[in-house]
Amino acid sequence: MKSVLLRTALGPVEVLLLPGEKPPVAFFPGGHCTARSDCGWSLYTTAGHGVIAFSRPGYGHTAVGDVTAAEFCDAVAACCRQLGVPELAAAVGVSLGGLQAIELAVRHPGLVPRLVLSSSAPSSRPYPDDLGTILTGSLVFSPVTQELTWSAVARLVSTDAGLRLMVSSLSTRPADQWWDSWSQKDRHRARELFTSMSSGRGFMLDMRQGRATRTEYRRQLLGRVPCPALVTGSRTDGAVSITHAWDLAARIPGAALVELDTPTHLFWLGPGQERVHAAVASFLSR
């Protein structure tokens, strides 16, 4: 998929455009992902919506400096104006892209009539939420080491055995309970996702914004969300605990929570994905 660069006051912003008959969603992929990383586009395109996927600060070809999700919002709104989009169908945040979607909904309510948060973190709770993950992430996904890390991942997932090992780390269930239920298409899409990944400077920025010291800021932010919100999460997600979905749904006024039975953090793949499609389509049609 080819992306384009749009000029904003902050600097160039990388976006990928997927056409649709219905108004588009602003799509913010998770950690290690750029606008070109498919983190569940089909949930929206199959419902007839276009998708405007963004490379968040520090990722891909977006070059706006190490700005926060709040500071990036005006650049996102400027991109929508350039594309002739006065109102979105929703702001969508997947995993670590959730904070950006929340900030956009709060700061540009006229642009965002709905909010979808899928396996998202941080909530008001910090993320990562343990010291070991923070230290490992800082070592493996720093701007200095991340290219080596993702080069090794690309080689690993080139085989089914390596892909299974990689995806298994994103589930709390043993792989032998669900791996065989993944179709070849699921495996192909997962492999494409992993080979598209790059941490850039973005993952370090994500971790800084998820710190415990910003808990009160995030708590107040969630209470200011002015639009209807759909929150989804899975109890067997091995990357983002379901406790973040519970917290988001409890703190966003009137939010609807849908607990999924998808086995991994890649909730749009494998068994249970039909429920995700149904939940998203129903929410966007209201």
N, C-alpha and C positions, 0 to 999 in steps of 0.2 A: 504494500500500500504506500502511495506517495503522499507526503505531507507538504504543507506550504508554510511560509513564514509571513506573518502579518506584523507590520510596524505599529508599535505603541509608544507612549511617552516613556515607559520603563525600558523599552528595547524590543527586539524581535521576539515574537511568540510563535512557537511551532504548533500548528493545528492540523488535524486530519479530518476531512469532510466525507461523510457517508450520506448519500441522498436519501430522501424519504418523502412520501406524499404528505405526511403530517409534520407539525412543527418539530424542530430538532431538540435533542437534549444536549446540554453541556456535560461532557463526560470526562471525569478526572480519574485516570488510572492510578493504581496503587504504587507502592514502593518498587524501585528498580525498573519502572515501566515508563515508556514515552507515549506520545500520541499514537504511535504506530503499533503499540502492543494491544492485542485483542484481549481485553479483560471482561468479555461478556457483551460485546456490541449487539449480538443477535437478540438479546432480550428486548431491544428497542427497535431494531430494524425489522424484525418479524412482526412487530406490532404496527409497522408502517411509519415509524418516526425516523427522521434523519438523526445523525450523530455528529456533533462537533467535539472531537477528542483533543484534549490539550496536553502538551508536555509541560508539567508544572516546573516551578523554579528549580534549577539545578539539573534538570533532565533534558535529554535530547538536544535540540538546537535552540531551545528557549534560552535567551541570554539577557536576563533582567537583573542579574546579581542575586545575592543570597537573601531575597526578600521573603517575608512570611506569607502565609496564606492570605491573611487580611490585606497585606500590601499589594498582593497580586490581583485582587478583585477588580480594580479599575481597568487593568490591562485586559482581563477577560471580557469585561463589559465593552471595552473599546473594540475588541475583536468581533463581538456579536454585532455591533453597529456597522463595522466595515462589511460584514457578511449580509447585512440587510435583515437581521433578526431582531425585531423589537421585543419579542417575548418568546421564551423557551417553553418547551413542554415540561421540563424539569431540569434541575441540577442533580447530577448523579456522581456519587463518590464511592469508589471501590477501595476497600482496605485503607491504606494511608492517604488515599485521595479524598477520603470523607471530610477531613477538616476543611479542605478547599471548597467543597460543595456547600458546607454549612456556612462558611464565611460569605460566600456569594449570595446565599439565600437571605442572610441577615442584612448585608450591606447594599444589595440591589434587589429589593423586594418586587419592584415593578418588572424586573426581568425574569424572576424565578417564581412561578406559581406553585411548584411542587418540589419536594426534596426526596431523593432516594439514597439511602445509605446501605451498602451491601458489604457485610463482613468488615465493617469499618472500625478503625481505631486511629488515634486515641479518642476515647469518650472523655468524660471528666476524669476518668481513671487514667493514669500514665501508661504510655506504651513506648518502647518495650517496658514490661513491668517487672523485670528481674535483672540484677546486675550482670549475670553471666551473659545474657543475650545482648545487653548494651556493650559489654566489652568485646564480645565476639564480632558484633556488627561493626564496631569501630575499627577493628583490625581487618576484617575480611572485605568490607564494603567501603573503605575509605577511598578518596579520589586517587590515592597512590597505588592501591592494591586491586581495585575493583575490576580493571581490565583483565588481569590474570585470573581472577575468580570466575568471571563470566566466560572467559575462553575455556576454562576447565569444565564449567557446567555444560557448555555447548557440546564438548566432546563426550561428556557423560551421557547426555540425553539422546545421543545419536543412536543408541540401542534401546530396545524395550526394557532390558534389565536395568540400565542406567536411569531411564525415565521413571520406571517404577520406584527405584530408590529415591529419586528426587521428589516425586509426588508424595511418597510415603511420609516424608518429613513434614508434610502439610496436613497430616491427619492424625487424630488420636486413636483411630482404629487400626488394627493390623491389616496390612495390605492384602493378605490372602482372603479377607472378608469382602473386598469390594473391587480389587484390581480387574478381575476377569469380567466384571460388568461394564467396564469401559470399552466403548466401541473403538474401531480403528480411527474413526473421525475424531473422537475425543482425544485419543493419544496424539494424533497429528496436530490438533489445535494446541495441546499442552506443550508439545515439542516446539512448535512455532513460537509460543509465548516465551519459553525459557531462552530460546536462541535470540529473541529480540531484546532481552533484558540488558540493562546497563545502569549502574548506580549513579554515575556522574558525581556531582556534588549534592544531588538531591536527597539521597538517603540520610546523609549526615544532618541536613537541614530538617528533614522529617523527624529525626530522633530528638533534635533540640526542641522542636515545637511540641513534642509529646512528653516532655519532662514533668515530673511531679511538681516542680516549682510553678508550672503554669496551670495547675489543676483548677484554681479558683477562676482564672480567666476563662477556661473552657466551660466550666460550670455555668458561669453567667452568660456566655455566648449561646449555649444550648437553650437556655430559658428565653432567649430573644428570637428564636426561629419563628417567623410570622406565618408560614405556609404549612399546608398539610405535608406530613412526612411519612415515608415507609421505611422501616428498619428491618433488615433481614440478617440472620446469623444462624450458624449451625453449632450444635453442641460437640460435634466431632471435628471442628475446624482446629487444626494443629498449629496455625499461625496467629490467629486472633481469637482470643477466648470469647465465648458467648456472653460473658459478663459485660463486655463492651456494648453489645447490642442491647442487653437489658438496661444498662445505664443510659444509653442514648434514648431509648424509648421512654424511660421514666422521666427524663429531664427535658425532652422536647415537648412542648405543649401539644396534646392531642395526637401524638405520634402513634402509628399502627405498627405493631411488631408481628412479624411472621417468622417462626422458628422453622428452619429447614432440616431435612434429613440427608442433605448432600454430605458425602464422606470426607471431603477435603476443603481446603481454603479456596480452591478453584470451583466455586459453587455453581458455575454455569456449565460444568462438564460432569459427565457420569450420571449415575442414578440419582433421581430426585430433582433433576433440572427442570422437569415439566412443571413442578410446583412453583419454581422461581419464575418461569415464564408467565404462568397464570397470575401470580401475585402482582407482577410488574404491569402486565396488560390491564388488569382490573383497576389498579391504582391510577394509571394514566388516563383511563377512560372516564373517570369520575368528573 
